[in-house]
Amino acid sequence: MKRFNALTGLRSLWLVSAFILFSFLTTGSALASVSPVFIPAPSRADMVHDMQRNMLYITNADQVLRYDLTNQAFSEPWTLGGNLKGIDISPDGSTLAVADLSMTDTQVWIHLIDLGTGTSQKLYMDKAFGESGTYAIAFGSDGRVYSSSEFAGSGWVPFRQIDLLSKTSVNLLDIRHGSMISASADGNMISFAEADTSDGSFGTYNVANGTLVHRTGYDLGTSWPNFEIAANSDGTQCAIPTYGGTFIYDQSMHKIKTLGTYATEYASGVVFNPFANLLYLSLANTSIVRAYETVTFTPVADYDFGVIFEWIGGWNFANGRIRISKNGKMLFAVVNGGIMYRLLDPSTSNTAMRISASQNPSIPGQQVTFTATVIKTDSSFSGTPTGTVTFFDGSVILGTSSLSGNPPTAIFMTASLTDGPHSITAAYGGEGVFTSSTSRVLHQVVKTDFIHVPAEYPIIQEAIDVAVDGDTILVAPGIYIENLNYYGKAINIISESGPSVTFIDGNRLGPVVTFSSGEGLTSTLNGFTIRNGLAFWGGGVTLQGSSPTITGNIFDGNEQSGGGFGAAIGGNGSSALIENNYFRNNTCDTQWTSGVVSFVNSSSPRIFNNIFSNNPCRAINMTLTEGSQPVVANNTIVGNSVGIRVARSVDISSQLYFNNIIASNGVGLLVDFGSESYNPTWGNNLVFGNGIDYNGISDQTGLNGNISADPWFVDAANGDYHLSGCYGGFDPCLQSPAIDAGNNFAPNLPLTDIEGNNRIIGISVDMGAHEYRDSIPPSFPTKIGVFDHGTWYLDSNQSWAWEGTPSDTLGIFGVGLTNAAPVVGDWNGDGTSKIGVFTDGTWYLDMNRNWQWDGEPTDKIGIFGVGIPGAIPVVGDWTGDGITKIGVYVDGTWYLDMNNNGQWDGEPTDKIGTFGVGLTGAIPVVGDWIGNGITIIGLYMDGIWYLDLNNNWQWDGEPADKVVVFGVGLAGAVPVVGDWNADGISEIGIYQDGLWYLDKDRSWAWDGEPTDQFGVFGVGLTG
């Protein structure tokens, strides 16, 4: 489920929305000749529109003024006494609620007015400390009232929920005094903005499910004292004007847009249209209310009220406060001495549509119920709208449903929405005296497994809080100062770009990550640097009765406090999977359970493919009960105070330790307590060069495959613990004794090493975290060359110029073969590239690398692709065994010779893949895009590359796969792929008429030299 921000990818939907907005856009310009109307109310505070009676109610000192909009005249006011402030009308139009900035020593209150009888009553509440009266007010869809208050001075006051039936109230939250409150048009979302606080705290209360979200602090608030707040029709957006601009937030309270600028163009009032995707801002110190559509927030109309909204400082209920009529046709604004109002929509329509979704976002295959309600916008028409409503996804009809009930409602259910954004509208055809109307566009998002941080949620914990089992949280690069808790959720938290650029920093305020609610292996943490954790138990990660999967992370600089266990990971009753992690610079004390990774009591963790280096404490410590079955295999443990420590007070033979390299530590294996009859199972481990190799246990060298020899790391001094070996038969040969020295039958042996390279390469698995890859040279970059009608010109010395033999290589291979296409690969797995040609399904491969055809059996002929018109040859190491194999591509279908016998054997022996169907003219490309030793497919077309990063033979979109733009505008350009920087990962490039553009830094963009590489090789060789 990829989770999209509600606005992500929707900018193109402006055209879809245009037909709904058209009447409003044209109205904006047409109204230039329509004069606003002034309603005198010298002590005005707030106002609300009564659509049933077409009446405007205005709080004015101790009165509620009643202005008849039909007759443009006042009716008799209601005098309530006190100092009246906020006002709102109930969803059924029967009741007014009015805030009163008055109090007694023990009580505050709101006023309730029965609009049928005109009678009023007070609803009393106990006064909170410092509270001086109620202030702002809003009705929810549940018929309850939500209110804020003022304070006698400066302080915090209740944000109340008031039940009118029971005449009781509850305090939902303490907020700053003078906070403004707004309800969405459907009444399901109550928003509040705190005024007298410079961090700009604000929040929402979901009436339907009771969820309260409070955004505080300068990182999460607006960072300005807030003037007002407004929610859109269904509560999926809110807008907050401040002196620093108006900030727009989505339904997850994440900032998506800022309108206006500090001090020069800012708004004092805000409101959303109840039926259209429109936002209105009154611009301070101007006479303009500006309308914006709410997808791209492009201005679409200005409405001139003819009176300056004179800003008088950060006060609420001040000049420029705006509200909209319940039918969306009139806009009201507070000005000096009263209220101005003007028409927005002079049409004679008497209905409007409101649309909502039962679940948004939803997931593919999930049933979503769309509910459309026809609202009667002109009370002069009697009766109830009847007829049908048609539901659309863009211009495609989803279905039709009949109206029923009061208010008249139509329902449409579907489970067929596909992954991505959808533009859902509902259209009422009209019937009898009731006119047709169309709803706003509801932007339904059907999500995949990804919740994006910070694009959708600014911090990881907020994403965890909303995630459900099965979700994946994808975290962009950055430093996240947080202390996370999974709260038992089976979710995946993964970094987009790996631990080198994505940090979770615990700020020494406890464990960085906590698993304490029974999490299992489907709760995963992958791809982060975990740092600055400080805890008695698991400074980096705490595991309490939980067994998550922890992979691909760097644990750096975490600390276990005195007497505890686990500087990086501490587990109690845990069977976690800890794989492919780096542990360095983590600190702890010397008491007997301490260590970088420590487990106690009944725990059976699996600890595979990790590197522990330079931790001034024990790398791994096991203090477990009898019968616990941990498996510790293929770890590289170097430069720690102790490599592995185990407590042998009970029989621990069920503890398995295989294929580890333990070198240059203070102690290699430390065993405390008990007798050797209780020893752990210890096999195929390399223990060498420690201060003491074995302490508390007899020397295991020569037993069960255990050895003691220099592991011959590539560069241990600089942290490179790859195994040295003989490459391609070159001397001198200093091959590590750990190569092919492991036990292939160790339980749960991982299929790949710490870098994702295949295990097993060779006879047996290697010891340690790295599998030696003798077929992939670590330090020889790919070189260029050109093929011209059977003649090969190869830049052997990598000078990027043809210098003739012997500096470069001239080969004759393929002369006289019509339509021959060149291919290059390591046909026999000896680590060197060799040439070949393909023509009409027949392959000629230069096996002995003498640059000429010698016939079989010296060279090789393969028949693969005969009878497939338009087949294009492709070659790659499809299985990761170091040998290049052949294949063909035609019109999006790939045929790959997986068993390397030079012929098509059908599936499952060989492989058919579908990738690129429908991309006419696409050129197949292959490469080891992720550095795991396996060649992966891709396509190039007109400068755009589509790469199958997850190697599942289909296009899954980003980030699972990769789209790259490299070569656009270079007519006749040919894609090229190679390991240009010798890091074991393929990079892309372009060749055009003898010119080479190579993406040497793998940024997927042309960065110019010296970052990338430009070469001239092959100019003048036509074709």
N, C-alpha and C positions, 0 to 999 in steps of 0.2 A: 504494500500500500504506500504509494508515494504520496506524501502529504504536501499539498500545494498551499501556499499562502492564498487567502481568498481572492487576492488581486493578481497573484502571479500568473503570467501568461494570458491575462485577460485584456490587455491593451488593444488587441485587435478586435475586441468585441464592441468597441465604440460604434462601429457601423451597424452591428446587430441591434444596439440600443437606440439607434438614431430615430427609428420610426416612433418609438414611445416618447422620446424627448422632443420631437419636432414641434408639438403644439406649444411647449414651454419656450423653446428657442425663438420661435417666431413671435410669440407673445411678448418676449422681453423687448424686442425692438419696436413692436407695434405700440407698446404701452408708453412710448416716449411722449405721446400726446394726452395720456390719461393722467389727470391730476390726482395726487394722493389726497386723502381726506383727513382733516385734523379733528381729534376728539379732545376737548379740553378736560384735563384732570391734573390740577396743579400739584397734587401730592401723590401722584401715581407711583406704584411700585411694580405690580405685575398684572398680567391679563391672560384670559383664556377664552377660547371661542366655543360656543354652544351651537353645534351644527343643527340640532333638532329645532331650535327656536331662532336660529340665525341671530344670536345675541352675543355681544362681547361683554365679559365681566371684568371689571378693573378694580384692583384693590387701591384705595385712595384714602390714606390716613385711617380713620375708624370706620370707613364705609366700603361697601362693594357697589361700585357704579354699574348700572345696566344700560348698555347702549344697543339699541335696536338697529341692526345693520340694514334691514329691509327698508325701514322708514328713515334711517339716518337721524335718529332722535333718542334722547335719554328716556328711560322709564324710571319709575320711582326707585331710588337706591335702597339698599339694605344697610342699616346702621347697626354694626356689631360691637362697636367700642374697641378700645385698645389701639394697637399700632399694627395694622394688617400688612402682610408681606406676600408670600407666595400663595398661588391659587391654582387649582386644577379641578377638572370635571371627571366624574366617574365614567368607566367604559360604557355603561348603559345610559348615560346622560341624565341620571336622576338626581345626582348629588354633587354639590360643590364642597371642596375641602379648602379651608383658608388658614394659613399660618398667622400667628399673632405674636409679635415681639413684645409680649407682656408676661407678667408672672406674679405669683405671690411668694411668700417665704418658702412654701413647700410644693407648689404646683406650677406647671405650664400647661398649655392647651392648644388645641386647634378648634376651629369652628366648622360645623357641618350644616349645610343649607339644603333643605329639601326643595328641589326645583319645581316640584309639582304643587307644593303649598306655599312656598316662600318662607317657611318657618326655619329657624336656626336653633342650634344647641351647641354647647361646648363639650368637648371630650377631653377630660383632664388626665394628666400624667404626672407622676412624681418628678419633681425637679432634681436634676443632677447637680453636682457641685459646680458652682459658678455659672450655671445656665441662667440666661436672662429672657428666654422666650423662644418660640418656634420661628423658623425662618423660611426655608424653601420647602416645597411640597410637591408630591407627584403621586398619581394613582397607578397601581399595577394592574395587570390583567386579572389578578385574583380578587380585585375589589378592595384590597387593602391600601392604606395610605403610607407613604414613605416620607420621612421628614428629617430636616436638619435643624439646628438651633444656633442661637447666638450665645456669647459668653460675656459676662460682666468684666471685661478686660480682654485678655488674650488667653485662650486655652482650648481644651478638647471638650466636645459635647457629644451627645448620643446621635447616632444615625439609627432612627427608629423605624420599626414596622408596626403599624397601628391597625388592629382588627376592628372594623366598625360594628360588626355584629356582637362580639363579646365586649367591645369597648375596653380592650386591653392592648398593651403595647409591649414590645420586646426591643432591647437594644442590640442591634446587629453588630455595631462597631463604634468605637470612639474615633471621631474625626475632628478636624479643626473647625472652629466656629466660623459661621458665615459661609458654609459650603453650599454650592448650588446643586440642584437635583433635577434630573430630566428622565422622562420615560420614553421608550421607543413607541412608535405609533401603535404597535400591537400590544403594548403594555407588558411584554415579557421580559424586558431588560430595564433595570433602573440604574442610571449612571449618576455618579456624584464627583464633583471636582472641589478640592479643598482650596480655599482662597488665601487665608492668612498663613501661608507657609512657602518659603522660597524654593523648596524642592519640588513643588507642584504635585503633591500627592493626589491621586484620584483612584476610582475604582468602579466596579459594577456589581450588581446583585441580580442573579438570574431568578426570576420569579417562579419559573417552571420547576427548577430542580434545587433551588435554595443555595446555589453556589455563589460565594462571595469572593471577589478578587480585589485585592487592595495593592496598588502600586505606590511604593514610598521610596524616598531617597533620591538623590540626584541622578543615579544611574537609571532608575525605573520611572520616576515621575517626569513631569515636563521640565523641571528645573526653573520654573517661573511661578509666581503667584497666579493662580488660575482665575479668569474672569467668569466664565460660564462653562457649560457643557451641554451637548446635545447628542442624542442617539438616533440612528437612522430607523427606518420603519420596522425592521426586525431585530435590531440590536446588534447587527454584525459590524457596525462601525460606530465610532463616536468621535466628536470633534471638540477640542478645547482651545478657545482663544486666550492668548496671553499677550503681554507686552513684547514678547520675543517671537510672535507669530502664532498661527493656529496650527495645532498638532492634531493629526488624524491618526486614529488607532483602529486596528481591526478587532474582530471578535475575541481574539486572544490577548488583547490589550498590548499589541506590539505596534510601535510607531511605523506608519507606512508613508506618511507625507507631511511636509510642513508647508503651509501657505502663508505668504506675507513675509515681512522682514522686521527685525528689531527696530522699534521706535518710529519707523517711517511708514510702513504699510502693515498695519495690524488691525485685527477686528475686535470689536467690543461685544458683539452679539453673534449668535449662531443658532441655526435650526435646520433640520432636514425636512424635505417634502415627504408627507406620509404615504404617497402612492408612487412617486417617481424617484429615480436615482439622481437626486439633486440636493446639493448643499447650498445654503445661503449664509453669507457673512456680511454683517454690517461693518463697513470700514470706518474706523474711528476718525473723527475730525473731517469727515466728508459727509455727503448726503446720499451715498451710494450703498445699496445692498447688492452684492455680487453673487451670481449663481454659478456653481461648478457642477459638472457631471462627476459622478463618484467612482468612475473606473480609472481614468487618468488624471482626474481633478483639473481638467481644462476649463477655464472660464467660458461660460456660454451666454451670459446675459448680465447686464447692469440695470438695476431699477433705481431711478432717482426719486428720493422721497422729498426733495425740495427743502429740507431742513438739515443743518449740520448736526451730526451725532457728536456733540461736543463731549470729549472725554474728560472726566473730572477725577481721574486717578483710579486706583484699583478697587472701585466699589462695585457691588453687585446691584441688581435692579436699577441700573443707571442708564444714562442716555445710550442708545444703540442696542439695548436688549430687544431681541426680536422673537416673535412667536408666529406660528402659522395656523390658519384655520383648520379645523378637523377634516374639511373636505379638500384641503390643499389648494384652494382657489384664492385665498387672501393672505397677505402678509402684514403683520402688525409690528410697529417699532416704537420704543419709548423715546420721546424727545423732551426738550425743555417744555414744561407746562402741560404735557399730555401725551397722547398716543396718535401716531400717524398710521393710516392703513391704505393699502391699494390692492387692486385686483392683480392676480398673476395669470388667471385663466378666465377670460370673459365668455367662454363657450357655454352653450346651453345644455351640456351633458348633465345628466342627473344621477349618474352612477360612477363609481370608481372601483378598481379591483385591488385587492390585497392578496398577496401570495406568500406562502411559507412552506418550508420543508420539514419533515419529521426528523431528518438527520442531515446535517451539513457541516463538515464534509462527511461523505459516505465512502464505502469501499466497493470495489467491483463485485457485482452479484448480490449486493445488499438491497433489500426492498426499501424504497423511499416513498413516502406518502406526501404528495403535494396537495396542499389545501388552498383553495381559492375562494375568497369571500367577496361578494358583491356588496358594496357600501352605497346606500342611498345618500347622495350628496345634496339633495334639494328636498327639504321637508314639505314643500308645497304639493308634492306628488304623494298621493295616498297609495296604500297597498305595499306589497313586497315583490321585488323582482323575481321572476321565474324564467325558466328556459335552460339553456345548456352553456357549458363552458368548454372551450377547446384548449388543450395544453400543448405547448410547442417547446421543442429543443432547437433553438435557432429558428429556422424556417421549416423544420421537420415536425409534422404533427405526431405527438405522442399518443393522444387519445382524447375522447370527449366524455364529459360527465354531466349529469343533470343537477340542477340546483335543488337544495332542500333545506328546511329548517329556517330559523330566524335568529341572526341574520342569515340570508341565503348563502349556502356553502356548497361547493363542488369538490370532490376528492378524486384524485387519480393516483394509483399505485403502480410502480414499476421497479423491476430488479435488473433492467437491461442496460442501464447507463454504463458506458465504458470508462476506462481510466482517463482522467483529465478534466478540464473545465467544461461546463455546460451552461448554456444561456436559456433558462426556463422562463416562459411567460404563460399567462393565462388570459384568454380573450373571451369576453362575454358578448354574445351576439345581439343582445337586446331583445325585448319582447313587450308588446303592449305599449304603455306610455314610457317605458324605461329604455334609455338609449344604450348603445353598445359602449364598451370600454375595454381597455387592455391594461394589464398589470405592468408594473416595472419589471425589468429583467432581474430574475433571481439567479445569481451566479452560484450554481451548484458545483461543488468540487468533489469529484470522485478520486480518492487518493490511493496511492500505493503505500508500500511499507515505510516510507520515509517521512519523518517529522524533521524539519530543518531548523537547526540552531546556528546562528541567531536570526535567520531570515523570518522564521515564524515565531520562535520563542527566544528571547534574548539570553536566557540562561538555561543551562541543561536541566536543572531541577524543575523548572516550570514545564519543560517538555516531558519529563518523567511524570509529573503530577497529572497530566492530561492523557498520557499514553495508556493503551490497553494491551493486554497480552497479545503478542505477535507483532507489535509495532517495532519499527526500527527508527532510532533517533540518529540523524546524520549531522555531525558537528563540523562546522567550517573551521579553518585555522584560526587560532587566537589563544589568548590566555583567559581561562575561566576560573576566577577565584571563588571556589564553591566547596561545600562539603555535601556530597550527594548521598541520597538514600533511595534504593530501588523500591522499597515498600512492598516487596513480595511479587513484583510484576515480572512476567516472562517477556522481557523486552531486550532489544539489542541497542547498545549505545556505541556508535562507530564514528571515528573521525574520517572526514573526507580525504585528508591529505597526509595522514600518518602522524606519528608521535613527534617528529622533529619540528613540527610547526603547530601542534595542537596540545595545549597544556591544561591540566586541571590542577590547580594550586590550592592546597588546603589551608594556606595561610597560618599553619601551626595552630589551628583551632580545633583539632580533633582528627579522626580518620578522614582521608580525602573521599573515600567511597565506603558505604556501609551496606552489607547484605546481612540482614538479621531477621527476615520474615519468611524463611523457608524457601528462598529462591533455589531453582534447579539449574541444570546446565543450559536451559533455554534463556536464562538471563545472562547476557554477555556484555563484556567491556573490552573494546578493541581499538587500538590505534592511538593511544594518548601517552604523553609524558605525565606521570603521576608524581607530584612533588610537594614538598613542604607539609606532609602529613605528620602529625605528632599525637601519639596515643599510647596508652598503656598496652593496648591490644590491637595490633594491626594499624600502624601509622598511615600506610598508604591505603590498604583495603582491610576492613574488618569483616570476618566471616563468622557468624554465629548461627549454627544449625542450618547453614545454607551452603549450596554447592553450585555456584555459578561457573561460567566459562570466562577466563581472563586471558586474553591472547593479544600478542602484537603490541605490547606496551613497553614503555621505558619507566622504570621506577628509580627516581633520582632524588637523593637528599631527603628521604623520609626518616623519621626517628621513632623508636620505641622508648617510652619513658621507663624509668627504673622499676625493675621487678616484673615487667610484663613480658610479652612475646610478640614477635613479628614486626620488625621495622617497616618492611614493605607490605607483607601480607601476614596476617595472624588469623589462624583458623581454629575453631573449637567445634567439634562435632560436624566437620565439613569434609565433603568429598569433591572439592572443586577441581576443575581442569585448568591447569596453569601452563600455558604453552606459548613458545615463541616470544618471550619477553626478555628484556635486558634489565638487570638489577645492578646499580652502581651507586656508590657514595651514600649508602644507607647506614645509619648508625644505631647502635643499641648497647646495653650494658652487658655484663659477663655472667649474669645469673643463669641457671641451668636451662630455662626454657627460651632464652633470648635467641634471636637470629634475624636474618633478612626475611626469610620465609619460614614461619614456625607453625606447627600444628600440634594440638594437644587433645587428649581424651580420645574418644572414638571417632577417628578421622581416617579417610582413605583417599587422599588427593592423588591426582595424576599430574606429575610435574615433568614436562617434556620440552626439549629443544630450547632451553633457556640459557642465557649467559649471565653468570654472576661474576662481576669483576670489581676489585678494589672497594669492597665493603669492609670496614674495620670491625666486623663481627662475624658470627657463623653464617654461612650462606644458607644452608638448609638445616632445620632442627626438628626432629620428630620425637615427641614425648607422648606415646600413644598407648592405648589399652591393648591387651592381648586380642588377637583376631583382626585388628585393623589391617588393611591391605593397600597401603600406598604403593604407587609405582613411580619411581624416579629414574628417568631414562633419557639418554642423549643430551645431557646438560654439559656445558663447559663452565668450569668453576675455577677461577684464577685470581690470586691476589687478595684473598679474604683471610680473616683470622683463623677460621676453620672452614674446610670444605663442606663436609656433612657431619652432623652430630646426631646420634640416636641414643635413646634411653633403653637399656636392656634389662630393666627390672622384671620384665615378664618375657615370655617366649615371643620373639619378634621375627620368627622365620617367615611369616606371611608378608613381611615388608620386602619389596623387590627393588633392587638397585642395579641397573644395567646400562652399559654403553656410555658411561660418563667419563669425562676428562677432568681430573682434579689435580691441578698443578700450581706450584709456587704459592701455596697458602701456608699459614703458620702450621696448621695440622691438616692432613688430608682427610682421613676418616677418624672421628672421635666416637668411641663407644663407652658409655658410662653404665656402671652397675652390672650385676649378674655375671653369668658365666658364658663361655663360648658356645655352650650347647644351645643358648638362646640367640645366637647371632642372626642378623638379617641375612636374606639371600642376596649374595654379592657376586656379580658375574660380568665379565667382559668390560671392566673398568680400567682406565689408565690412571694410575696414581704415581706422580713423579715430581721430584724437586720441591717438595714441601719441607718445612722445618722438621716435621715428623710425619712420615707418610701414614702410618697406622698407629693409633694410640688407644689402648684399652682392648685391642683385638690383635690377633697374630697377623703377621704380614701375609697378605692374600696374593702376592705376586706369584704367578705360575699356576694358580688354582682357578678353575672355572673360567678360563679365558682372560683373567686379569693380568695386566702387564705393567711394567715400570720402565718407561723410556721417554725421552724427549719427544713431545708431541709435534715438534717442528711447525709451530704456527707461522703464518706468513709474516706478521709483524706484531708480536705481542706487546712490545713497548708502546706502540701507538694504538692498541686496542683492536688489531686485526687478528682474529682467532680462526680464520680460515686455515685449512690444512694445506701444507706445502706438498707438492707432488711432481712427478715427472710428466711434463707436457710434451706430447708429440715426439717422444724419444730423445729430447734434447738433454745434454749434459751441462753442468753437473746435475745429478739426480739426487735430491734430498727429500725423499718421500716420507711423509709422516707415517709412523707405525700405527696410527689410529685408523688409517684407511683400510677398509674391508676387514676390520678387526672386531666388529660388533657382533651381537647375537641377534639373528633375524627373527628369533622366536620369542623375544621379550614381549610380554602382554601389552596389547594396545599400542604397538609400535606405530608412531606416526608415519604417514605416507610421504611427507615432505619434511624438509629441514627448516631451520629458523627463517630462511629467506624465501620459503615456498618452493625450493627446488626439489625435484623428485628424489625420493629414496625408494629403492636401493639402486645405486649405479655401481656396477661391478659385481663381485661375487657375494659380498656381504655388506650389511649396513656399516657405515663408518661410526666411530665413536665421536661423542661431542655433538654440539648443536649444528655444525655445518657438515653437509655431505660434499665430499670432494668431487668436482665436476671436471674430469680430465679432458672431456671433449669440448669444453668451452674455454678458450684461452682468456686468462684474466687481464692480459695487457697488450693484446694485439687488436687494434681497431680495424674495422672493415675498410677495404680500399676500393677505389673505383676502377672502372674500365668500360670499354665500349666494344660492341660486336657489329661487324659490317660484312654481310654476305660470306660468312664462314671464317673471317679473320678476326682475331681477338687482340685488342690492345689493352694491356693491363698495367695499371700504375703501381708496380710492385714496391717502389721505394716511397710511395705516398708523398710525392713532391707536387701533386696536382698538375703535372705537365708531362707530355710524352717526351721521354729522353732517349728512346731507342734501347735496344738490347746492349749490354746485359743489365743496365740499370732497371729497365722495365722489361715486360714479358710480351713477346709476340707469339700468338698461337694460331695454328691453322686447324680448324675443327668445324666441319659443317659446310665446306665449300661444295657447291653443286647440288645441295639439298634445297629444293624449291620451298619457299615459305618457312624456312627454318627459323625457329625462335630460340634465343639463347637461354640457358638455365645454368645456375651455379649452386653447388651444395657440397657438403662433406659426405660423399656417397658411401664411404667405408668406415667412418667414425674415427679416423686417425687424427682429427683436429685440424685438417687443412682443407681449404676450399678447392673444388675442382670444377671444370667446365663440362658442358654438355649442350645438346641441341634437341629440340622437339619439332617434329613435323608430321602432321596428319595422324596423330596417335602413336607414332613411333619415337622412342627416346634413344639417344646415343650418348652414353656417359663415359667420360674419360677417367676410368678408375685408377690408373697408375700415375696420373698427373704429369704426363709428359707433353701435354698440349697438342696431341694428335691422336687420330683414330688408329688403334692397333688391332681392331677386331676382337671377337670373343675368343677365349675367356679372359684375356688381359683387360679389355674394356667390356662394356655391357650394353646390350640392346634390351629395351623394355617395350612391351606393347600395352599401352594404357591410354584410352581415349579414341581408339579407332571407331569411325562411324558416328562420331558426335560432331555435327557441323558447327563451326565457330568455336570449338573448344580452345581454351587458353591454358597453357601449362602453368602449374603452380608447384612449388617445392617447399618442403619444410620438415622439421623434426616434429612430426605430429604426435609422437609418443614420449618424447623427452629422453630417449636412450642415446642421444649424441649422434645419430645417423640421419642424414637427410633422405627424405622419401619423396616420391613423385605424386602428382595429382593433376586434375584438370578442372576448369571452371567454365560454365556456359550459362548465361542468362540467369544468374542468381543461384544456380545449383553447383555444388562442389562434390567431386568424386576423389577420395583420398585413399592412397595405397598404404593402409595402416601396417600391414605385415611385411612390407618391403620386398615383395616377391616379383615386382615389376608387372603385375597383371591385376585385372579387376576380379575380385572373388565374391563380390556382393556383401551385404551386411549380414551378420555383425562383424565378419572378418575385416572388411574394409568399411569405409564410412561415406554416407551421403549426407551432406549438409545443405541447408537452405539459408542463404544470406545474400540479399541483394536483388531478390525477385522484383521486377518492375523498374529497376534503375537501368534504363536503356543506355548503353555506351559505357557502363561502369567498368573500371579496370580492377581486377583482383590484386590485392596486396597481402603479404604475409609478413609476420615478424614476431619476435618474442617481446611483446609489448609490456609485459610485467616482470620479465627477468626470471622466470621459473624454469627455463630450459625447454619449454614446449612452444612450438610455433603456433601462432593463432592467426585466424583469417581476418580480412578486412576488405574494404572497397574504396576506390578513389574515383571521383567523377567531378571534373571541372573545378578542381581546387579544393574540394571537400572530401575529407577522409571519414569513413565510418569503420570503427575498429571494435571487434568482438572481444572486449577485454575479459569477460567472464567465461569465454571459450565454450559457450553452450550452443553455438552454431545458429544463433538467431539474434535479431536486433531487439534489444530490450530498452533502448533509450538511455540517456544519461541519468545518474552516474554509473549504472551497471556497465554500460558500454561507453564509447567515446566518440564525439563528433569533433573534428579538427578542421580548421580552415587554413590551408597552406598551399599556395600555388594558384589562387584565383587570379584571373587576368593574364596568365602566361599561356598564350595560345600554343597548342601542340605540346604542352609540357607532359612529361612522362614521370610517373611516381617512382621513386627509388627508396629502398629500405636497407638499413645497415646499422651496426653498432659503431657509430662514428666516434664515440668517446671511450670505447673499451670498458664500459661498466657492466656488460652482460645484458643490457636491455636495448632493444631495437629502437632506433630513431628514424624519423621520416625525412624525405628530401624530394627535390624536383630536379629533373634534367630537361634542358631545352636547348637544342641546337649546339651542343658542346659546352653549355654552361650548367654548372651544378650549384644548387642551393640546398645546403644540408643543415637540418635543425640539430646542431651539435649539443645544445644544452637541454634538449627535450622540453622546451617551453611550449611546443606546438604552435609557434609563431616565428616569423623571420625577424631576428633581432639584429641583423647586420654583423659584420666582423668586428672584433675577434670572437664575440660570443658564439655566433654561428660560423659556418664555413662556406666560402664562395670559391669555386674552382673552375678552371677552364681546361677541358680535356675532351677532345673529340670534335672540335670545330672543323667544319669542312667535310666531315664524313656523312654524306647524305644518306638518310634512312637508318 
